[in-house]
């Protein structure tokens, strides 16, 4: 049973303050969780509160209600948290507060059962996941937009190994990352290997297509052309570009490069423009909503009605609790969409999303580049999960 819940402020990967929560049980077991924050945020994401306010909310409101409860019953705990907050946007207690406590209790439940967190997730939420359902790794190797101080409009240029063996995929990503550094240093300049928020390089380049051309050269040089697909997160809500011009740009990418993933190609309210793009290129491309859907079942329903997407980004801190995150995943699955669990630009070393992605049988997981401790923590957790199966 839950004996104590304590919290403290910690720094995230951008040097901003965030929240870490400690859940202590009567039997002496305990767990820790911490929550990330995004720089590129959808308007419909839940609200966060200052960590100092979150700490007071946990002590004054949350601990008295959760003390003595069994953390294995995470759905009941999340129900109590939501009722305590009582707002749609989590503005009372803060979505970051609720998520930190929710994940902390989930982890405590797994410790009670003495099983890996991903397995506990499958059991408590009755998730049926096949033995071959594993996420592909999405690595953001060139950063732009709000994630970097360079001249690239688009936020994330991704490579996506085709293998679902985590060790093989990580080796491919690490190899290309190192070779990319060499190429940029030799051809663009030493300053081009400075990194953005998610560990990818942040060079100034001639145009927004050049990152893919560089990828292609480096990948070909290393004999991996048939083993890697490309992806792009436009984060178009942050762009001052016409939708018509964006559509032409995406078609141009598809003509020249092995692009199989396109995230937020238009602004967060442009359901109809998403739908038009779906009709033209979705046959062999995952068109994903992030700011469009914000891990929110109401937004997911609207996107489904408009046939706007065939894939979705899942970020727990967009919605506020683990149970709401799972509800969003189940609804997206019912639409037969691809599921991609994602980190945030302001991360911590908490590796929860690795267990979440594997536990729900996600189709992909966005991890950032194989650099910076907060990104590496997720890679290493996936490598460990592969040995736990």
MOSUL-V961448 format. One record per residue. N is the residue number from 1. SS is DSSP state (h for helix, s for strand, l for the rest). OMEGA is omega in degrees with one decimal (NA if undefined). D_CENTER is the distance of its C-alpha to the mean C-alpha in whole Angstrom. Layout:
# MOSUL-V961448
n:N ss:SS omega:OMEGA d_center:D_CENTER
n:N ss:SS omega:OMEGA d_center:D_CENTER
This chain:
# MOSUL-V961448
n:1 ss:l omega:-178.7 d_center:31
n:2 ss:s omega:179.3 d_center:29
n:3 ss:s omega:-179.5 d_center:31
n:4 ss:s omega:171.9 d_center:29
n:5 ss:s omega:-179.9 d_center:26
n:6 ss:s omega:-179.8 d_center:26
n:7 ss:s omega:176.8 d_center:23
n:8 ss:s omega:175.7 d_center:24
n:9 ss:s omega:173.1 d_center:22
n:10 ss:s omega:178.8 d_center:20
n:11 ss:s omega:174.9 d_center:19
n:12 ss:l omega:-172.7 d_center:15
n:13 ss:l omega:175.7 d_center:15
n:14 ss:l omega:-178.8 d_center:16
n:15 ss:l omega:175.2 d_center:19
n:16 ss:l omega:-179.7 d_center:18
n:17 ss:s omega:173.5 d_center:19
n:18 ss:s omega:-168.0 d_center:17
n:19 ss:s omega:170.4 d_center:18
n:20 ss:s omega:-177.6 d_center:19
n:21 ss:s omega:176.8 d_center:20
n:22 ss:s omega:176.2 d_center:23
n:23 ss:s omega:179.1 d_center:24
n:24 ss:s omega:-177.7 d_center:27
n:25 ss:s omega:-179.4 d_center:29
n:26 ss:l omega:-178.1 d_center:33
n:27 ss:l omega:177.3 d_center:33
n:28 ss:l omega:176.7 d_center:32
n:29 ss:l omega:178.7 d_center:28
n:30 ss:s omega:178.5 d_center:26
n:31 ss:s omega:176.4 d_center:22
n:32 ss:s omega:174.9 d_center:20
n:33 ss:s omega:174.8 d_center:16
n:34 ss:s omega:-171.8 d_center:15
n:35 ss:l omega:178.9 d_center:12
n:36 ss:l omega:174.3 d_center:10
n:37 ss:s omega:179.6 d_center:11
n:38 ss:l omega:172.6 d_center:10
n:39 ss:l omega:175.0 d_center:13
n:40 ss:l omega:-172.0 d_center:12
n:41 ss:l omega:174.0 d_center:12
n:42 ss:l omega:-179.8 d_center:13
n:43 ss:l omega:-173.9 d_center:17
n:44 ss:l omega:173.9 d_center:16
n:45 ss:l omega:177.7 d_center:14
n:46 ss:l omega:-178.0 d_center:16
n:47 ss:l omega:172.0 d_center:17
n:48 ss:l omega:175.9 d_center:17
n:49 ss:l omega:176.8 d_center:20
n:50 ss:l omega:-178.7 d_center:22
n:51 ss:h omega:179.7 d_center:21
n:52 ss:h omega:176.1 d_center:25
n:53 ss:h omega:178.1 d_center:25
n:54 ss:h omega:-179.9 d_center:23
n:55 ss:h omega:178.1 d_center:25
n:56 ss:h omega:179.5 d_center:28
n:57 ss:h omega:179.0 d_center:26
n:58 ss:h omega:-177.9 d_center:25
n:59 ss:h omega:-173.3 d_center:29
n:60 ss:h omega:-171.8 d_center:31
n:61 ss:h omega:-169.7 d_center:29
n:62 ss:h omega:-178.4 d_center:27
n:63 ss:h omega:179.7 d_center:28
n:64 ss:h omega:-178.7 d_center:32
n:65 ss:h omega:-175.7 d_center:30
n:66 ss:h omega:-178.9 d_center:28
n:67 ss:l omega:-179.4 d_center:31
n:68 ss:l omega:179.5 d_center:32
n:69 ss:l omega:178.6 d_center:30
n:70 ss:l omega:-177.7 d_center:28
n:71 ss:l omega:176.7 d_center:25
n:72 ss:l omega:179.9 d_center:25
n:73 ss:l omega:-173.2 d_center:25
n:74 ss:h omega:179.5 d_center:22
n:75 ss:h omega:176.6 d_center:22
n:76 ss:h omega:179.0 d_center:25
n:77 ss:h omega:179.5 d_center:24
n:78 ss:h omega:176.6 d_center:21
n:79 ss:h omega:178.1 d_center:24
n:80 ss:h omega:179.6 d_center:26
n:81 ss:h omega:-179.0 d_center:23
n:82 ss:h omega:178.2 d_center:22
n:83 ss:h omega:177.8 d_center:26
n:84 ss:h omega:179.9 d_center:27
n:85 ss:h omega:172.9 d_center:24
n:86 ss:l omega:179.2 d_center:26
n:87 ss:l omega:-179.1 d_center:24
n:88 ss:l omega:-176.1 d_center:22
n:89 ss:l omega:177.9 d_center:20
n:90 ss:l omega:-176.1 d_center:20
n:91 ss:l omega:180.0 d_center:22
n:92 ss:l omega:179.9 d_center:25
n:93 ss:l omega:179.9 d_center:23
n:94 ss:l omega:177.4 d_center:19
n:95 ss:h omega:177.8 d_center:16
n:96 ss:h omega:177.2 d_center:15
n:97 ss:h omega:-177.2 d_center:18
n:98 ss:h omega:-176.9 d_center:18
n:99 ss:h omega:-180.0 d_center:14
n:100 ss:h omega:179.0 d_center:16
n:101 ss:h omega:-179.0 d_center:19
n:102 ss:h omega:179.7 d_center:17
n:103 ss:h omega:179.0 d_center:15
n:104 ss:h omega:178.8 d_center:18
n:105 ss:h omega:177.3 d_center:21
n:106 ss:h omega:179.2 d_center:19
n:107 ss:h omega:178.8 d_center:19
n:108 ss:h omega:178.5 d_center:22
n:109 ss:h omega:178.0 d_center:23
n:110 ss:h omega:179.0 d_center:22
n:111 ss:h omega:176.8 d_center:24
n:112 ss:h omega:-178.3 d_center:27
n:113 ss:h omega:178.9 d_center:27
n:114 ss:l omega:177.5 d_center:26
n:115 ss:l omega:177.4 d_center:24
n:116 ss:l omega:-177.1 d_center:20
n:117 ss:h omega:-179.6 d_center:18
n:118 ss:h omega:179.5 d_center:16
n:119 ss:h omega:176.3 d_center:20
n:120 ss:h omega:177.0 d_center:20
n:121 ss:h omega:-179.1 d_center:17
n:122 ss:h omega:-176.7 d_center:19
n:123 ss:h omega:-173.9 d_center:22
n:124 ss:h omega:179.9 d_center:22
n:125 ss:l omega:177.5 d_center:20
n:126 ss:l omega:-179.7 d_center:22
n:127 ss:l omega:178.3 d_center:20
n:128 ss:l omega:-176.1 d_center:22
n:129 ss:l omega:179.6 d_center:20
n:130 ss:l omega:-176.9 d_center:22
n:131 ss:l omega:-178.7 d_center:22
n:132 ss:l omega:-179.0 d_center:21
n:133 ss:l omega:179.7 d_center:18
n:134 ss:l omega:-179.4 d_center:16
n:135 ss:l omega:168.3 d_center:12
n:136 ss:s omega:-178.8 d_center:13
n:137 ss:s omega:179.1 d_center:11
n:138 ss:s omega:-175.4 d_center:10
n:139 ss:s omega:-179.5 d_center:11
n:140 ss:s omega:-172.9 d_center:12
n:141 ss:s omega:171.6 d_center:15
n:142 ss:s omega:-176.6 d_center:17
n:143 ss:s omega:175.0 d_center:15
n:144 ss:l omega:176.6 d_center:17
n:145 ss:h omega:-178.8 d_center:17
n:146 ss:h omega:-178.0 d_center:16
n:147 ss:h omega:-176.5 d_center:14
n:148 ss:l omega:179.3 d_center:18
n:149 ss:l omega:-178.0 d_center:22
n:150 ss:l omega:-174.6 d_center:23
n:151 ss:l omega:178.8 d_center:24
n:152 ss:l omega:-179.8 d_center:21
n:153 ss:l omega:-170.0 d_center:20
n:154 ss:l omega:-164.6 d_center:17
n:155 ss:l omega:-173.7 d_center:14
n:156 ss:s omega:172.3 d_center:13
n:157 ss:s omega:-167.7 d_center:15
n:158 ss:s omega:163.0 d_center:13
n:159 ss:s omega:-174.0 d_center:15
n:160 ss:s omega:177.5 d_center:15
n:161 ss:s omega:-178.1 d_center:17
n:162 ss:l omega:-179.8 d_center:19
n:163 ss:l omega:175.0 d_center:20
n:164 ss:l omega:173.1 d_center:18
n:165 ss:l omega:-171.4 d_center:19
n:166 ss:h omega:-177.8 d_center:17
n:167 ss:h omega:179.1 d_center:20
n:168 ss:h omega:-179.6 d_center:21
n:169 ss:h omega:179.2 d_center:18
n:170 ss:h omega:178.6 d_center:17
n:171 ss:h omega:178.3 d_center:21
n:172 ss:h omega:-178.5 d_center:20
n:173 ss:h omega:-179.6 d_center:17
n:174 ss:h omega:180.0 d_center:19
n:175 ss:h omega:-178.7 d_center:23
n:176 ss:h omega:178.1 d_center:21
n:177 ss:h omega:179.9 d_center:20
n:178 ss:h omega:179.7 d_center:23
n:179 ss:h omega:177.2 d_center:25
n:180 ss:h omega:177.4 d_center:23
n:181 ss:h omega:179.2 d_center:24
n:182 ss:h omega:-179.4 d_center:28
n:183 ss:h omega:-177.5 d_center:28
n:184 ss:h omega:-179.8 d_center:27
n:185 ss:h omega:-175.8 d_center:29
n:186 ss:h omega:-172.1 d_center:32
n:187 ss:h omega:-177.6 d_center:32
n:188 ss:l omega:-179.3 d_center:30
n:189 ss:l omega:-175.9 d_center:31
n:190 ss:h omega:-178.2 d_center:30
n:191 ss:h omega:-176.0 d_center:28
n:192 ss:h omega:180.0 d_center:26
n:193 ss:h omega:166.5 d_center:24
n:194 ss:l omega:-174.8 d_center:23
n:195 ss:s omega:177.2 d_center:19
n:196 ss:l omega:-174.7 d_center:16
n:197 ss:l omega:-174.9 d_center:14
n:198 ss:l omega:173.8 d_center:11
n:199 ss:l omega:177.8 d_center:14
n:200 ss:l omega:179.6 d_center:15
n:201 ss:s omega:-175.2 d_center:19
n:202 ss:l omega:-178.1 d_center:20
n:203 ss:l omega:165.9 d_center:23
n:204 ss:l omega:-175.1 d_center:26
n:205 ss:l omega:-174.2 d_center:26
n:206 ss:l omega:-179.2 d_center:29
n:207 ss:l omega:-174.5 d_center:27
n:208 ss:l omega:174.7 d_center:23
n:209 ss:l omega:-172.7 d_center:24
n:210 ss:h omega:177.8 d_center:25
n:211 ss:h omega:179.0 d_center:22
n:212 ss:h omega:178.5 d_center:22
n:213 ss:h omega:176.8 d_center:26
n:214 ss:h omega:175.6 d_center:25
n:215 ss:h omega:-174.4 d_center:22
n:216 ss:h omega:179.8 d_center:25
n:217 ss:h omega:-177.5 d_center:28
n:218 ss:h omega:-179.7 d_center:26
n:219 ss:h omega:178.0 d_center:25
n:220 ss:h omega:179.5 d_center:28
n:221 ss:h omega:-177.3 d_center:30
n:222 ss:l omega:174.4 d_center:28
n:223 ss:l omega:-175.1 d_center:29
n:224 ss:l omega:-174.9 d_center:26
n:225 ss:h omega:-176.7 d_center:26
n:226 ss:h omega:-173.5 d_center:26
n:227 ss:h omega:-174.0 d_center:23
n:228 ss:s omega:170.0 d_center:20
n:229 ss:s omega:179.6 d_center:19
n:230 ss:s omega:174.5 d_center:17
n:231 ss:s omega:179.2 d_center:14
n:232 ss:s omega:168.6 d_center:14
n:233 ss:s omega:-178.3 d_center:12
n:234 ss:l omega:-172.8 d_center:15
n:235 ss:l omega:-168.5 d_center:14
n:236 ss:h omega:175.2 d_center:17
n:237 ss:h omega:-179.6 d_center:17
n:238 ss:h omega:-176.6 d_center:18
n:239 ss:l omega:174.7 d_center:21
n:240 ss:l omega:-178.5 d_center:24
n:241 ss:l omega:-179.7 d_center:25
n:242 ss:l omega:-179.1 d_center:27
n:243 ss:h omega:178.4 d_center:25
n:244 ss:h omega:178.7 d_center:28
n:245 ss:h omega:178.1 d_center:27
n:246 ss:h omega:-179.9 d_center:24
n:247 ss:h omega:178.4 d_center:25
n:248 ss:h omega:179.5 d_center:27
n:249 ss:h omega:-179.5 d_center:25
n:250 ss:h omega:178.2 d_center:22
n:251 ss:h omega:177.8 d_center:25
n:252 ss:h omega:177.1 d_center:27
n:253 ss:h omega:-178.2 d_center:24
n:254 ss:h omega:-179.9 d_center:24
n:255 ss:h omega:-170.8 d_center:28
n:256 ss:h omega:-169.7 d_center:27
n:257 ss:l omega:-179.1 d_center:24
n:258 ss:l omega:-179.0 d_center:22
n:259 ss:s omega:178.3 d_center:19
n:260 ss:s omega:-175.3 d_center:18
n:261 ss:s omega:179.4 d_center:14
n:262 ss:s omega:-174.1 d_center:15
n:263 ss:s omega:178.4 d_center:12
n:264 ss:l omega:-179.2 d_center:14
n:265 ss:l omega:177.7 d_center:17
n:266 ss:l omega:-178.6 d_center:19
n:267 ss:l omega:-169.0 d_center:19
n:268 ss:l omega:177.8 d_center:17
n:269 ss:l omega:-173.3 d_center:21
n:270 ss:l omega:-179.6 d_center:22
n:271 ss:h omega:-176.2 d_center:21
n:272 ss:h omega:178.4 d_center:25
n:273 ss:h omega:172.2 d_center:24
n:274 ss:h omega:-176.9 d_center:21
n:275 ss:h omega:178.1 d_center:23
n:276 ss:h omega:178.3 d_center:26
n:277 ss:h omega:177.5 d_center:23
n:278 ss:h omega:-177.8 d_center:22
n:279 ss:h omega:-173.8 d_center:26
n:280 ss:h omega:-173.7 d_center:26
n:281 ss:h omega:-172.6 d_center:24
n:282 ss:h omega:-176.8 d_center:22
n:283 ss:h omega:178.9 d_center:24
n:284 ss:h omega:179.8 d_center:22
n:285 ss:l omega:172.7 d_center:19
n:286 ss:s omega:174.6 d_center:16
n:287 ss:s omega:-169.1 d_center:16
n:288 ss:s omega:172.7 d_center:12
n:289 ss:s omega:174.0 d_center:12
n:290 ss:l omega:172.9 d_center:9
n:291 ss:l omega:178.8 d_center:12
n:292 ss:l omega:-169.8 d_center:14
n:293 ss:l omega:175.3 d_center:13
n:294 ss:l omega:176.4 d_center:11
n:295 ss:l omega:-172.9 d_center:10
n:296 ss:l omega:-174.2 d_center:14
n:297 ss:h omega:178.1 d_center:17
n:298 ss:h omega:178.5 d_center:19
n:299 ss:h omega:177.3 d_center:17
n:300 ss:h omega:178.8 d_center:16
n:301 ss:h omega:179.3 d_center:20
n:302 ss:h omega:178.2 d_center:21
n:303 ss:h omega:179.1 d_center:19
n:304 ss:h omega:179.5 d_center:21
n:305 ss:h omega:-178.9 d_center:24
n:306 ss:l omega:-176.3 d_center:24
n:307 ss:l omega:-172.8 d_center:23
n:308 ss:l omega:-172.4 d_center:20
n:309 ss:l omega:171.2 d_center:17
n:310 ss:l omega:178.0 d_center:17
n:311 ss:s omega:-177.0 d_center:13
n:312 ss:s omega:172.0 d_center:10
n:313 ss:s omega:176.7 d_center:7
n:314 ss:s omega:176.4 d_center:6
n:315 ss:l omega:-175.7 d_center:5
n:316 ss:h omega:-176.1 d_center:8
n:317 ss:h omega:172.5 d_center:9
n:318 ss:h omega:-171.9 d_center:10
n:319 ss:l omega:168.9 d_center:13
n:320 ss:l omega:176.7 d_center:14
n:321 ss:l omega:178.4 d_center:15
n:322 ss:h omega:-176.7 d_center:14
n:323 ss:h omega:176.9 d_center:16
n:324 ss:h omega:176.9 d_center:15
n:325 ss:h omega:180.0 d_center:12
n:326 ss:h omega:177.3 d_center:14
n:327 ss:h omega:178.0 d_center:16
n:328 ss:h omega:179.6 d_center:14
n:329 ss:h omega:-179.6 d_center:13
n:330 ss:h omega:179.0 d_center:17
n:331 ss:h omega:178.0 d_center:18
n:332 ss:h omega:177.2 d_center:15
n:333 ss:h omega:179.1 d_center:17
n:334 ss:h omega:176.5 d_center:20
n:335 ss:l omega:-178.6 d_center:20
n:336 ss:l omega:176.2 d_center:19
n:337 ss:l omega:170.4 d_center:16
n:338 ss:s omega:-178.6 d_center:14
n:339 ss:s omega:177.1 d_center:10
n:340 ss:s omega:176.3 d_center:7
n:341 ss:s omega:-172.1 d_center:5
n:342 ss:s omega:168.1 d_center:1
n:343 ss:l omega:171.6 d_center:3
n:344 ss:l omega:-178.5 d_center:6
n:345 ss:l omega:174.3 d_center:9
n:346 ss:s omega:-172.2 d_center:11
n:347 ss:l omega:170.5 d_center:10
n:348 ss:l omega:-180.0 d_center:12
n:349 ss:l omega:175.0 d_center:14
n:350 ss:l omega:-175.4 d_center:13
n:351 ss:l omega:-176.6 d_center:11
n:352 ss:h omega:-173.9 d_center:11
n:353 ss:h omega:176.1 d_center:7
n:354 ss:h omega:176.7 d_center:10
n:355 ss:h omega:178.7 d_center:12
n:356 ss:h omega:-178.0 d_center:10
n:357 ss:h omega:180.0 d_center:9
n:358 ss:h omega:-177.1 d_center:13
n:359 ss:h omega:-178.4 d_center:14
n:360 ss:l omega:-177.6 d_center:14
n:361 ss:l omega:-179.6 d_center:14
n:362 ss:l omega:178.6 d_center:11
n:363 ss:l omega:179.8 d_center:12
n:364 ss:s omega:172.4 d_center:9
n:365 ss:s omega:177.4 d_center:7
n:366 ss:s omega:-172.5 d_center:5
n:367 ss:l omega:-168.6 d_center:7
n:368 ss:l omega:179.7 d_center:9
n:369 ss:l omega:177.5 d_center:13
n:370 ss:l omega:-179.3 d_center:15
n:371 ss:l omega:-178.2 d_center:16
n:372 ss:l omega:-172.9 d_center:16
n:373 ss:h omega:-177.9 d_center:16
n:374 ss:h omega:175.8 d_center:13
n:375 ss:h omega:-179.1 d_center:11
n:376 ss:h omega:180.0 d_center:14
n:377 ss:h omega:-179.5 d_center:14
n:378 ss:h omega:175.9 d_center:11
n:379 ss:h omega:-175.9 d_center:13
n:380 ss:h omega:176.8 d_center:16
n:381 ss:h omega:177.7 d_center:15
n:382 ss:h omega:177.6 d_center:14
n:383 ss:h omega:177.1 d_center:18
n:384 ss:h omega:178.1 d_center:19
n:385 ss:h omega:-179.3 d_center:18
n:386 ss:h omega:178.0 d_center:20
n:387 ss:h omega:-177.9 d_center:23
n:388 ss:h omega:-173.3 d_center:22
n:389 ss:l omega:NA d_center:23
